[in-house]
């Protein structure tokens, strides 16, 4: 379950959506996040944002903005 995966990732501490996406499991032919095509990183980060915003609405995570960087943490 993707939501459980995102929550598990956030157990490690607060992260931005790009950082969360880089820790999620993906079915793509790349050995690491660094080898993902740039466009795929954008799509993955968008999916992470969707999950994070849903979890925020469900009051499972909190969003904070500092110096124009949006971070998410578990509640």
N, CA, C and O of each residue as an XYZ file, in Angstrom:
300
protein
N       0.850     -1.190      0.000
C       0.000      0.000      0.000
C       0.889      1.246      0.000
O       1.771      1.390      0.847
N       0.649      2.130     -0.949
C       1.487      3.320     -1.116
C       1.424      4.270      0.076
O       2.437      4.853      0.460
N       0.249      4.424      0.654
C       0.129      5.337      1.792
C       0.951      4.835      2.969
O       1.628      5.619      3.634
N       0.898      3.547      3.227
C       1.696      2.961      4.309
C       3.182      3.122      4.015
O       3.974      3.366      4.926
N       3.561      2.987      2.757
C       4.964      3.159      2.384
C       5.420      4.589      2.660
O       6.502      4.800      3.208
N       4.612      5.560      2.288
C       4.963      6.964      2.525
C       5.087      7.234      4.022
O       6.028      7.898      4.456
N       4.151      6.729      4.806
C       4.229      6.917      6.259
C       5.488      6.269      6.826
O       6.138      6.837      7.703
N       5.828      5.103      6.338
C       7.037      4.421      6.790
C       8.286      5.237      6.452
O       9.210      5.331      7.259
N       8.306      5.816      5.275
C       9.434      6.664      4.869
C       9.553      7.855      5.807
O      10.656      8.225      6.210
N       8.420      8.456      6.156
C       8.443      9.633      7.032
C       8.794      9.281      8.475
O       9.058     10.178      9.277
N       8.802      7.995      8.822
C       9.279      7.600     10.150
C      10.747      7.963     10.331
O      11.223      8.086     11.460
N      11.460      8.133      9.234
C      12.889      8.479      9.266
C      13.118      9.958      9.536
O      14.246     10.380      9.791
N      12.038     10.753      9.480
C      12.154     12.191      9.719
C      11.470     12.986      8.630
O      11.012     12.427      7.634
N      11.403     14.292      8.824
C      10.759     15.171      7.863
C      11.495     15.194      6.531
O      12.725     15.154      6.485
N      10.727     15.259      5.454
C      11.303     15.272      4.105
C      10.432     16.099      3.177
O       9.250     16.322      3.440
N      11.038     16.553      2.081
C      10.238     17.175      1.037
C       9.743     16.077      0.093
O      10.167     14.926      0.198
N       8.857     16.433     -0.818
C       8.235     15.431     -1.691
C       9.258     14.729     -2.580
O       9.133     13.531     -2.832
N      10.251     15.444     -3.050
C      11.294     14.844     -3.885
C      12.050     13.778     -3.101
O      12.346     12.703     -3.624
N      12.361     14.085     -1.841
C      13.060     13.115     -0.996
C      12.195     11.885     -0.738
O      12.687     10.757     -0.768
N      10.908     12.105     -0.486
C       9.998     10.977     -0.275
C       9.949     10.119     -1.542
O      10.071      8.896     -1.469
N       9.771     10.750     -2.691
C       9.702     10.011     -3.957
C      10.960      9.181     -4.183
O      10.888      8.060     -4.686
N      12.102      9.727     -3.813
C      13.362      9.011     -4.031
C      13.475      7.759     -3.172
O      14.274      6.871     -3.473
N      12.683      7.678     -2.103
C      12.720      6.522     -1.204
C      11.609      5.510     -1.497
O      11.640      4.391     -0.985
N      10.634      5.897     -2.314
C       9.522      5.001     -2.646
C       9.988      3.921     -3.621
O      10.970      4.097     -4.342
N       9.260      2.795     -3.629
C       9.586      1.738     -4.588
C       8.903      2.045     -5.920
O       7.747      2.467     -5.961
N       9.637      1.826     -6.997
C       9.133      2.115     -8.339
C       9.424      0.940     -9.251
O      10.452      0.275     -9.119
N       8.522      0.693    -10.166
C       8.693     -0.369    -11.150
C       9.225      0.256    -12.432
O       8.484      0.486    -13.388
N      10.514      0.522    -12.427
C      11.167      1.162    -13.568
C      12.548      0.538    -13.723
O      13.170      0.121    -12.746
N      13.010      0.482    -14.949
C      14.316     -0.125    -15.206
C      15.426      0.881    -14.931
O      15.987      1.488    -15.843
N      15.721      1.035    -13.662
C      16.823      1.886    -13.218
C      17.327      1.288    -11.914
O      16.536      0.863    -11.072
N      18.618      1.256    -11.752
C      19.189      0.644    -10.559
C      19.065      1.530     -9.329
O      19.076      1.034     -8.202
N      18.949      2.821     -9.534
C      18.839      3.745     -8.405
C      18.068      4.991     -8.839
O      17.853      5.226    -10.028
N      17.662      5.779     -7.852
C      16.958      7.033     -8.117
C      17.796      7.934     -9.022
O      17.247      8.610     -9.892
N      19.097      7.953     -8.834
C      19.968      8.811     -9.643
C      19.919      8.453    -11.122
O      20.205      9.295    -11.973
N      19.563      7.221    -11.434
C      19.499      6.786    -12.828
C      18.116      6.955    -13.448
O      17.941      6.685    -14.637
N      17.134      7.394    -12.668
C      15.801      7.653    -13.221
C      15.904      8.763    -14.264
O      16.658      9.717    -14.066
N      15.166      8.662    -15.367
C      15.079      9.791    -16.294
C      14.461     11.001    -15.579
O      13.622     10.842    -14.692
N      14.873     12.186    -15.964
C      14.393     13.405    -15.301
C      12.870     13.483    -15.320
O      12.254     13.800    -14.303
N      12.263     13.198    -16.461
C      10.797     13.263    -16.548
C      10.156     12.289    -15.565
O       9.142     12.613    -14.948
N      10.734     11.105    -15.414
C      10.186     10.114    -14.489
C      10.281     10.603    -13.047
O       9.395     10.328    -12.238
N      11.348     11.326    -12.722
C      11.475     11.906    -11.373
C      10.355     12.912    -11.125
O       9.813     12.979    -10.022
N      10.007     13.693    -12.144
C       8.900     14.647    -12.005
C       7.590     13.914    -11.737
O       6.839     14.282    -10.833
N       7.318     12.868    -12.529
C       6.081     12.096    -12.343
C       6.048     11.451    -10.963
O       5.015     11.467    -10.294
N       7.166     10.888    -10.537
C       7.242     10.228     -9.234
C       7.027     11.229     -8.104
O       6.337     10.935     -7.128
N       7.617     12.406     -8.240
C       7.446     13.433     -7.215
C       5.997     13.897     -7.171
O       5.463     14.150     -6.091
N       5.356     14.012     -8.326
C       3.935     14.366     -8.364
C       3.078     13.336     -7.659
O       2.145     13.691     -6.938
N       3.387     12.062     -7.859
C       2.643     11.014     -7.160
C       2.878     11.111     -5.656
O       1.944     10.970     -4.867
N       4.118     11.349     -5.264
C       4.424     11.495     -3.835
C       3.643     12.662     -3.238
O       3.107     12.550     -2.135
N       3.577     13.780     -3.958
C       2.822     14.943     -3.472
C       1.358     14.567     -3.270
O       0.753     14.946     -2.267
N       0.788     13.830     -4.211
C      -0.618     13.412     -4.077
C      -0.833     12.600     -2.810
O      -1.792     12.834     -2.075
N       0.044     11.657     -2.556
C      -0.076     10.838     -1.346
C       0.127     11.682     -0.092
O      -0.599     11.527      0.890
N       1.101     12.564     -0.127
C       1.379     13.412      1.036
C       0.212     14.343      1.338
O      -0.150     14.521      2.500
N      -0.377     14.935      0.311
C      -1.517     15.833      0.529
C      -2.722     15.068      1.067
O      -3.442     15.575      1.927
N      -2.949     13.855      0.571
C      -4.034     13.025      1.092
C      -3.782     12.714      2.566
O      -4.686     12.841      3.392
N      -2.568     12.312      2.892
C      -2.238     11.999      4.285
C      -2.339     13.235      5.173
O      -2.660     13.128      6.357
N      -2.068     14.394      4.608
C      -2.249     15.642      5.360
C      -3.734     15.855      5.666
O      -4.091     16.207      6.790
N      -4.591     15.644      4.678
C      -6.038     15.791      4.888
C      -6.559     14.789      5.915
O      -7.506     15.076      6.649
N      -5.939     13.620      5.961
C      -6.327     12.579      6.920
C      -5.674     12.789      8.292
O      -5.841     11.976      9.202
N      -4.932     13.891      8.423
C      -4.238     14.262      9.665
C      -3.234     13.204     10.120
O      -3.087     12.934     11.312
N      -2.555     12.617      9.148
C      -1.489     11.648      9.434
C      -0.114     12.291      9.292
O       0.861     11.839      9.894
N      -0.048     13.364      8.479
C       1.197     14.110      8.311
C       0.893     15.601      8.419
O      -0.249     16.038      8.279
N       1.942     16.356      8.669
C       1.812     17.807      8.733
C       2.767     18.408      7.702
O       3.880     17.921      7.501
N       2.310     19.462      7.064
C       3.109     20.168      6.060
C       3.601     21.467      6.663
O       2.848     22.164      7.343
N       4.861     21.797      6.418
C       5.409     23.073      6.868
C       6.255     23.652      5.737
O       6.824     22.919      4.929
N       6.324     24.972      5.698
C       7.101     25.649      4.662
C       8.111     26.556      5.341
O       7.763     27.366      6.200
N       9.360     26.408      4.945
C      10.435     27.244      5.469
C      11.380     27.559      4.322
O      11.849     26.654      3.632
N      11.653     28.815      4.122
C      12.531     29.269      3.042
C      12.101     28.687      1.691
O      12.931     28.243      0.898
N      10.791     28.699      1.449
C      10.172     28.255      0.197
C      10.307     26.755     -0.062
O      10.108     26.298     -1.187
N      10.642     25.996      0.969
C      10.733     24.539      0.844
C       9.618     23.920      1.672
O       9.501     24.181      2.869
N       8.799     23.096      1.022
C       7.695     22.419      1.701
C       8.188     21.082      2.230
O       8.700     20.248      1.484
N       8.023     20.899      3.529
C       8.445     19.667      4.198
C       7.228     18.969      4.783
O       6.243     19.614      5.145
N       7.304     17.651      4.872
C       6.240     16.837      5.453
C       6.821     15.998      6.579
O       7.929     15.472      6.474
N       6.051     15.880      7.661
C       6.451     15.072      8.812
C       5.247     14.302      9.306
O       4.106     14.722      9.111
N       5.499     13.182      9.941
C       4.407     12.405     10.548
C       3.902     13.108     11.778
O       4.649     13.796     12.474
N       2.625     12.929     12.038
C       2.035     13.426     13.286
C       2.080     12.334     14.323
O       1.635     12.537     15.452
